Every structure is written in C-alpha cells, then in structure tokens.
Amino acid sequence: MANITGGFDTSATPNASAFLVTVVTVTTSGTPVNVASQVIPNGFSVAIRAYRGNGSKVLYVATSSVNTADATKRVELKSGETVSLMVDNANLVWLDASGNGTKAEVLTEI
C-alpha cells in the first residue's frame, strides 16, 4: 500500500543523489563492447543514448556480445534515440554498431 503524505506517494524509491555520464565508443563495427561495471541502485535504470554526432550509423544494444549481431535480440538506436534498461549493473549491457567509431552515452544514477 502506498504511503500518501500531502498528496505525494512517499513509498516510492527515493531520488539518487548523483548521476554519471560515460561515453562508450564502438571502435570497430562487428566487435561488441561491454559497458563498464557500475552498480545501479534498486528501482533505477541505466539509460543508453546514441550519440547525436553518429550521423546515419546505428547503435545496437543487447544483453550479450552474441546478441548484438542478432536483429531479433537487440535494440537499434539512431542518433539521439534513447533506451532505459532496468538492470542491476551497467556491465550487463553490450554495444555494437553499423559503423566504426559509433558512440553511446551511458547515464547511470549513483
């Protein structure tokens, strides 16, 4: 049951006190990159955004290096698009891309 005080639900997960933005580069298309380890607090998510300067290159986001190559098991992001994932560590995310030098911004609350 929710705890309502003054019209606000106070039982929800509290806001994190800080966040971290990391830029990850897929240097070579076809060579998946694992996002660095960063514990994600319970109730929070990691956001992955395809860097706005990627042009027409597509960023692939998946749960394993193998899945980055499978169009049925990955999310494809064009420049500026974002996906939020409810994982307990950012290192559960793998990235690949349609072109060399594609970048992703990884936003985590800490």
C-alpha positions as CSV (number, residue, x, y, z in Angstrom):
1,M,0.0,0.0,0.0
2,A,1.3,3.4,-0.9
3,N,2.1,5.9,1.8
4,I,0.4,9.2,0.8
5,T,1.6,12.4,2.6
6,G,0.3,15.8,1.4
7,G,-0.8,14.3,-1.9
8,F,2.6,12.7,-2.7
9,D,3.4,9.0,-2.7
10,T,6.4,8.7,-0.2
11,S,6.8,5.0,-0.5
12,A,8.5,5.2,-4.0
13,T,12.2,4.7,-4.4
14,P,14.0,7.9,-3.4
15,N,15.8,10.0,-6.0
16,A,19.5,9.2,-6.4
17,S,21.9,11.9,-5.2
18,A,24.1,12.0,-8.3
19,F,24.4,10.6,-11.8
20,L,27.3,9.6,-14.0
21,V,27.6,10.0,-17.8
22,T,30.1,7.8,-19.6
23,V,30.8,7.9,-23.4
24,V,31.5,4.5,-24.9
25,T,32.9,4.1,-28.4
26,V,32.4,1.1,-30.6
27,T,35.8,1.5,-32.3
28,T,35.2,-1.3,-34.9
29,S,31.8,-2.3,-36.2
30,G,31.3,-6.0,-35.6
31,T,33.4,-6.0,-32.4
32,P,31.0,-5.6,-29.4
33,V,31.9,-3.5,-26.4
34,N,30.8,-4.3,-22.9
35,V,29.7,-1.2,-20.8
36,A,31.9,-0.8,-17.7
37,S,30.7,-2.1,-14.4
38,Q,28.6,0.4,-12.5
39,V,26.1,-0.8,-9.8
40,I,22.6,0.5,-10.5
41,P,20.6,1.1,-7.3
42,N,17.4,-0.9,-6.9
43,G,14.5,0.8,-8.6
44,F,16.7,2.8,-11.0
45,S,17.7,2.2,-14.6
46,V,20.6,2.8,-16.9
47,A,19.9,5.0,-20.0
48,I,21.7,4.4,-23.3
49,R,21.6,7.2,-25.8
50,A,23.1,7.0,-29.3
51,Y,25.4,10.0,-29.6
52,R,23.9,12.8,-31.6
53,G,27.1,13.1,-33.7
54,N,26.8,9.5,-35.0
55,G,25.2,10.6,-38.3
56,S,23.5,7.7,-40.1
57,K,25.3,5.0,-38.0
58,V,23.0,2.8,-35.9
59,L,23.9,1.7,-32.3
60,Y,23.0,-1.9,-31.3
61,V,22.2,-2.5,-27.6
62,A,21.9,-6.1,-26.3
63,T,22.3,-8.4,-23.4
64,S,25.4,-10.2,-24.7
65,S,28.1,-9.8,-27.3
66,V,26.4,-12.6,-29.4
67,N,23.0,-10.9,-29.2
68,T,24.4,-7.6,-30.7
69,A,24.6,-9.4,-34.0
70,D,21.0,-10.8,-33.9
71,A,18.4,-8.2,-35.1
72,T,15.7,-10.1,-33.1
73,K,17.6,-9.8,-29.8
74,R,18.9,-6.3,-29.8
75,V,17.6,-2.7,-29.7
76,E,18.6,-0.4,-32.6
77,L,19.1,3.3,-31.8
78,K,19.6,6.0,-34.4
79,S,21.4,9.3,-33.5
80,G,19.8,10.9,-30.4
81,E,17.5,8.0,-29.5
82,T,17.5,6.5,-26.0
83,V,16.6,3.3,-24.3
84,S,16.3,2.8,-20.5
85,L,17.1,-0.6,-19.0
86,M,16.2,-1.9,-15.6
87,V,19.4,-3.8,-14.8
88,D,21.4,-4.0,-11.5
89,N,24.8,-3.3,-13.2
90,A,25.6,-1.4,-16.4
91,N,28.0,-4.2,-17.4
92,L,25.0,-6.3,-18.4
93,V,24.8,-4.1,-21.5
94,W,26.7,-4.8,-24.7
95,L,27.0,-2.4,-27.6
96,D,27.9,-2.7,-31.3
97,A,27.2,-0.6,-34.3
98,S,26.7,-0.4,-38.0
99,G,29.8,1.8,-38.5
100,N,33.2,2.3,-36.9
101,G,33.6,5.0,-34.2
102,T,29.9,5.0,-33.2
103,K,29.4,6.4,-29.7
104,A,26.9,5.9,-26.9
105,E,26.3,7.9,-23.8
106,V,25.6,5.8,-20.8
107,L,23.7,7.6,-18.0
108,T,23.6,5.9,-14.6
109,E,22.2,7.2,-11.3
110,I,24.6,6.6,-8.4
